[in-house]
Amino acid sequence: IKWRDAAKGTIVPIAEFRMNIVDKIRAMTAMTTALPHLQKLQLCGLVDSGHKYSDGEDPDEKWARYYANETSHDITIISNFRKLRCLEINGMYLNGRYPFLFNFPLLCNLGIFGGGDIKFDLEILQGLPSLKKLKISGNQRLADNLRGLRVLKDTLEEVEIVYCLKIRGDFMDLADFPRLKVLNLQSTQLTGDIRNIGEDDFLALESLYLPATVHGGINYRTMQRISEVPSFMHAIHLLMQRTPPLVQIGFLKRAFNWRLSEDSPDWYGYDRDSRNPEQPFRLQIIQAGSRLGWSWLGWSWCDRVKLSCEINWLDPKPSRESSDYETYIEELQRIEGREDKDFYRGYYEPPNEEEYRRLCEEFLA
């Protein structure tokens, strides 16, 4: 009895308790009495054959019938752990709505992973008033609007919602979250325009990952006009100059694959079977020393070399007296050495179709 009373008053350190076998479910009853201050819980799939977690409210009837003969185990006892700080849920093994999983006043970290049939709306997160980190991955039942997160506007520091193709809304709905440091919305269908980020938006943000459906997101490939690109690049440059920078140059080079849309009125094709080089409809970020710029480019597939237009610089050229000047010159020479700038020399944007055909004829002559 003395041990049990002492355990009740113990704050369990943040050590992971994985619920993945039937014996652990049975042990939960004793734990809620002996160790009510458990802080970290991971709800995994049951490895015991023929066993499952009980269905929640509004379950998918197809899967409910499919697993009807398996032994069900009630998990509502989890709601007794009122001191939980971290909860990870593998949604593959849940079916329906489980409101009690979203009602912990001290919970700081919530992760919901895997597809499955767990159902919830973002507004239910108001039952987690202390939540700082939210990670949701691969949930195709989440058909809510991103605005639902506004119930946690004053607490959220990290939001990662990825591979959730039914969530909708504009990423700018989170722009006024005062504590938000990380925003990762890759592989969703969320919308918006990176150029709409103002100087008073995302003030605490340190890391930003946006999907291809956002204008300026990762692998965004729908630049509609060549003429819009300079202002777009200027907007990106402003984001890179913020403290902390919203866009990092290293990430920018690796992850972004911007190009002109094939639906653009500026687009024209090229003969893939000929030796003609590709049209310069791709975009690249260039860094030489501390100086940033960008250019249009295409490929000469027969020569396996990049054909770049002239560089549009975003920063002024460093002075000869600056400590960065030698590095700038060395890196600029390295850049020019690995790209052919003769083909599109004098062009700071792609030539029109007539000019491009003429250049190709001269190239093959």
C-alpha positions in Angstrom: 0.0 0.0 0.0 2.9 2.4 0.9 4.5 1.7 -2.5 1.3 2.3 -4.3 0.7 5.6 -2.5 4.2 6.7 -3.3 3.8 5.8 -6.9 0.6 7.9 -7.1 2.6 11.0 -6.2 5.4 10.3 -8.6 5.7 12.3 -11.8 6.8 9.6 -14.3 9.8 10.9 -16.4 9.2 11.2 -20.1 9.9 7.6 -21.0 8.0 6.0 -23.7 5.3 3.4 -22.8 4.3 1.5 -26.0 0.9 -0.1 -26.0 1.2 -2.8 -28.6 0.3 -6.1 -26.9 -2.7 -7.3 -25.1 -0.8 -7.7 -21.8 0.0 -4.0 -21.9 -3.6 -3.1 -22.3 -4.5 -5.2 -19.3 -1.7 -3.5 -17.4 -3.1 -0.1 -18.1 -5.8 -0.5 -15.5 -3.2 -1.0 -12.7 -1.1 1.9 -14.1 -3.9 4.4 -13.9 -4.1 3.6 -10.2 -0.4 3.1 -9.4 1.1 5.6 -11.9 -1.6 8.2 -12.8 1.1 10.7 -13.8 2.4 8.8 -16.9 3.6 11.5 -19.3 4.4 9.7 -22.6 2.3 7.1 -24.4 2.6 5.5 -27.8 -0.5 3.7 -29.1 0.7 1.2 -31.7 -0.9 -1.7 -33.5 -1.5 -4.9 -31.5 0.9 -7.7 -32.5 -1.3 -10.3 -31.0 -3.1 -12.2 -33.7 -6.9 -12.0 -33.5 -7.0 -8.9 -31.3 -7.9 -5.3 -32.1 -8.8 -2.0 -30.5 -12.5 -1.3 -30.1 -14.1 0.7 -32.8 -14.7 4.4 -32.1 -17.8 6.5 -32.9 -18.9 6.5 -36.6 -16.6 3.7 -37.7 -16.1 2.6 -41.3 -18.6 -0.1 -41.6 -16.7 -2.1 -44.1 -13.7 -2.5 -41.9 -15.8 -3.0 -38.8 -17.4 -6.0 -40.5 -14.1 -7.3 -41.8 -12.6 -7.4 -38.2 -15.9 -8.3 -36.5 -14.6 -11.7 -35.2 -11.5 -10.3 -33.6 -11.4 -9.7 -29.8 -11.9 -6.0 -29.1 -10.0 -4.1 -26.4 -11.4 -0.9 -24.9 -8.8 1.9 -24.8 -10.9 4.6 -23.1 -8.9 4.0 -20.0 -6.2 6.1 -21.6 -8.3 9.1 -20.7 -7.4 8.6 -17.1 -3.8 9.7 -17.7 -4.5 13.4 -17.1 -0.8 14.3 -16.9 0.1 13.1 -20.4 2.6 15.4 -22.1 3.3 13.3 -25.3 0.9 11.1 -27.2 1.7 9.2 -30.5 -1.0 7.4 -32.3 -0.7 4.9 -35.2 -4.0 5.5 -36.9 -3.7 2.3 -39.0 -5.2 0.4 -36.1 -8.1 2.6 -35.2 -11.5 2.9 -36.8 -13.8 5.9 -36.2 -13.8 8.8 -33.8 -12.1 8.7 -30.4 -12.9 12.1 -28.7 -11.2 11.0 -25.5 -7.8 11.0 -27.3 -8.1 14.7 -27.7 -8.8 15.8 -24.2 -5.6 16.2 -22.2 -5.0 19.6 -20.6 -1.2 19.2 -20.3 -0.4 17.5 -23.6 2.4 19.3 -25.5 3.2 16.9 -28.3 0.7 15.0 -30.5 1.6 12.7 -33.4 -0.9 10.8 -35.5 0.8 8.6 -38.1 -0.3 6.2 -40.8 -3.5 6.1 -42.8 -6.2 3.9 -41.4 -9.7 5.0 -40.5 -9.2 7.2 -37.4 -11.5 10.3 -37.9 -11.1 13.7 -36.3 -11.5 17.4 -37.1 -8.8 19.9 -36.3 -11.2 21.9 -34.1 -11.3 19.0 -31.7 -7.7 20.0 -30.8 -9.2 22.7 -28.5 -9.3 19.9 -25.9 -5.5 20.1 -25.9 -5.0 23.7 -24.7 -1.2 23.2 -24.0 -0.3 21.7 -27.4 3.0 22.9 -28.9 3.9 20.3 -31.5 1.5 18.7 -33.9 2.4 16.0 -36.4 -0.1 14.4 -38.7 1.1 12.1 -41.5 -0.7 10.0 -44.1 -4.3 10.5 -42.9 -6.7 10.5 -45.8 -9.7 10.9 -43.5 -8.7 14.4 -42.5 -10.9 16.5 -44.8 -11.0 19.6 -42.6 -9.9 23.2 -43.3 -6.5 24.3 -42.0 -8.3 27.2 -40.2 -9.4 24.6 -37.6 -5.9 25.0 -36.1 -6.8 28.5 -35.0 -8.2 27.1 -31.8 -4.5 26.7 -30.8 -3.2 29.9 -32.3 -1.4 31.0 -29.1 0.4 27.7 -28.2 1.4 25.9 -31.4 5.2 26.1 -32.2 5.5 23.2 -34.7 3.0 22.1 -37.3 3.7 19.2 -39.6 0.8 18.0 -41.7 2.1 15.9 -44.6 0.7 13.3 -47.1 -2.9 14.3 -46.1 -4.5 15.0 -49.5 -7.9 15.9 -48.4 -7.1 18.8 -46.0 -7.9 22.1 -47.6 -7.4 25.8 -47.0 -4.7 28.5 -47.4 -1.4 28.2 -45.5 -1.7 32.0 -44.8 -4.4 31.2 -42.3 -1.6 30.5 -39.8 0.4 33.7 -40.6 -0.5 35.4 -37.3 0.4 32.4 -35.0 2.9 34.2 -32.6 4.9 31.1 -31.5 5.0 29.1 -34.8 8.6 28.1 -35.6 8.1 25.2 -38.0 5.5 24.8 -40.7 5.7 21.7 -42.9 2.7 21.1 -45.3 4.4 18.9 -47.9 2.3 16.6 -50.1 -1.0 18.2 -49.3 -3.5 20.1 -51.5 -3.3 23.4 -49.5 -3.2 26.6 -51.5 -1.8 30.1 -51.2 0.9 32.3 -52.6 4.3 32.7 -51.0 4.4 36.3 -52.2 1.5 37.1 -49.8 3.8 36.7 -46.8 4.2 40.2 -45.3 6.8 41.6 -42.9 4.4 41.1 -40.0 3.5 37.5 -40.9 5.0 34.3 -39.4 7.2 36.4 -37.1 8.7 33.4 -35.2 9.0 31.0 -38.2 12.3 29.4 -38.7 11.5 26.6 -41.2 8.9 26.6 -44.0 8.0 23.7 -46.3 5.0 24.3 -48.7 3.4 21.9 -51.2 3.5 22.2 -54.9 -0.1 23.5 -54.9 1.1 26.7 -53.2 2.5 29.4 -55.6 6.2 29.1 -54.8 6.0 25.8 -52.9 8.3 22.8 -53.3 8.3 21.5 -57.0 5.9 24.3 -58.0 5.7 24.0 -61.8 3.0 26.4 -62.8 4.6 29.8 -63.4 2.0 31.2 -65.8 4.0 34.1 -67.3 7.7 34.8 -67.8 7.1 38.4 -66.8 5.9 37.4 -63.3 9.1 35.7 -62.3 11.3 38.8 -61.4 8.8 40.0 -58.8 8.4 36.4 -57.6 12.2 36.0 -57.1 12.3 39.4 -55.4 9.7 38.1 -52.9 11.7 35.0 -52.2 14.8 37.2 -51.7 12.9 39.3 -49.1 12.0 36.1 -47.2 15.6 35.0 -47.2 16.7 38.3 -45.7 14.4 38.0 -42.7 15.7 37.2 -39.2 15.4 34.3 -38.9 15.3 33.7 -42.7 12.1 32.0 -43.8 13.8 30.3 -46.8 17.3 28.8 -46.5 19.6 28.9 -49.6 20.7 25.3 -49.1 17.1 24.0 -48.9 16.1 26.3 -51.8 18.7 24.7 -54.1 17.8 21.1 -53.1 14.0 21.2 -52.9 12.6 23.7 -55.4 12.0 22.8 -59.0 10.3 25.9 -60.4 9.6 26.1 -64.1 7.3 27.7 -66.6 3.9 25.9 -66.9 3.1 24.1 -70.1 -0.2 25.9 -70.0 1.5 29.3 -70.1 0.9 31.5 -73.2 4.7 32.0 -73.2 5.3 28.2 -73.6 6.4 26.6 -76.9 7.7 23.1 -77.5 10.8 21.6 -78.9 11.7 18.6 -80.9 12.9 16.0 -78.4 14.2 13.7 -81.3 16.4 16.4 -82.7 19.7 17.7 -81.4 18.1 21.0 -80.5 18.6 22.1 -76.9 15.7 22.3 -74.5 13.9 25.6 -74.1 15.2 27.5 -71.1 12.0 27.2 -69.0 13.6 25.9 -65.8 14.6 28.2 -63.0 17.7 28.0 -60.7 19.0 29.8 -57.7 22.6 30.9 -57.9 25.0 31.8 -55.0 28.4 33.2 -55.5 29.9 34.1 -52.1 27.2 36.1 -50.3 25.7 37.3 -53.6 22.4 35.7 -54.7 20.8 35.6 -58.1 18.7 33.4 -60.4 18.6 32.5 -64.0 16.5 30.6 -66.6 18.1 27.4 -68.0 17.5 24.4 -70.2 19.4 21.3 -71.1 21.3 20.3 -74.2 20.6 16.6 -73.8 22.9 15.5 -76.6 25.9 17.3 -74.9 24.5 16.7 -71.4 25.2 20.3 -70.4 23.1 23.1 -68.9 22.4 26.1 -71.2 21.9 29.0 -68.9 20.5 32.5 -69.6 22.3 35.5 -68.0 22.2 35.8 -64.3 19.6 38.1 -62.7 21.3 39.3 -59.6 19.4 40.0 -56.4 22.3 41.4 -54.4 24.8 44.0 -55.5 28.3 43.0 -56.6 30.7 43.0 -53.6 33.4 45.6 -53.7 37.0 44.7 -54.3 37.8 45.8 -50.8 35.3 43.4 -49.2 36.4 40.2 -47.5 33.9 38.3 -49.6 35.2 39.5 -53.0 37.7 36.7 -53.7 35.2 34.0 -52.7 32.6 35.6 -55.0 34.9 35.6 -58.0 36.1 32.0 -57.4 32.5 30.7 -57.0 31.3 32.7 -60.0 34.0 31.2 -62.2 33.1 27.7 -61.0 29.5 28.3 -61.8 30.3 29.6 -65.3 32.6 26.7 -65.9 30.0 24.1 -65.4 27.3 25.9 -67.5 27.2 27.0 -71.2 26.2 30.6 -71.3 27.1 31.2 -75.0 23.9 29.8 -76.4 21.6 32.3 -74.6 24.2 35.0 -74.2 22.5 38.4 -73.8 19.2 36.8 -72.8 18.0 37.5 -69.2 14.8 35.7 -69.9 13.8 33.0 -72.4 13.8 34.1 -76.0 10.4 34.0 -77.8 9.7 31.1 -80.1 11.0 32.8 -83.2 14.3 33.7 -81.5 14.6 30.2 -80.1 14.2 28.6 -83.5 16.8 30.9 -85.0 19.3 30.0 -82.2 18.7 26.3 -82.8 19.4 26.7 -86.5 22.6 28.5 -85.8 23.5 25.8 -83.2 23.1 23.0 -85.7 24.8 24.8 -88.6 
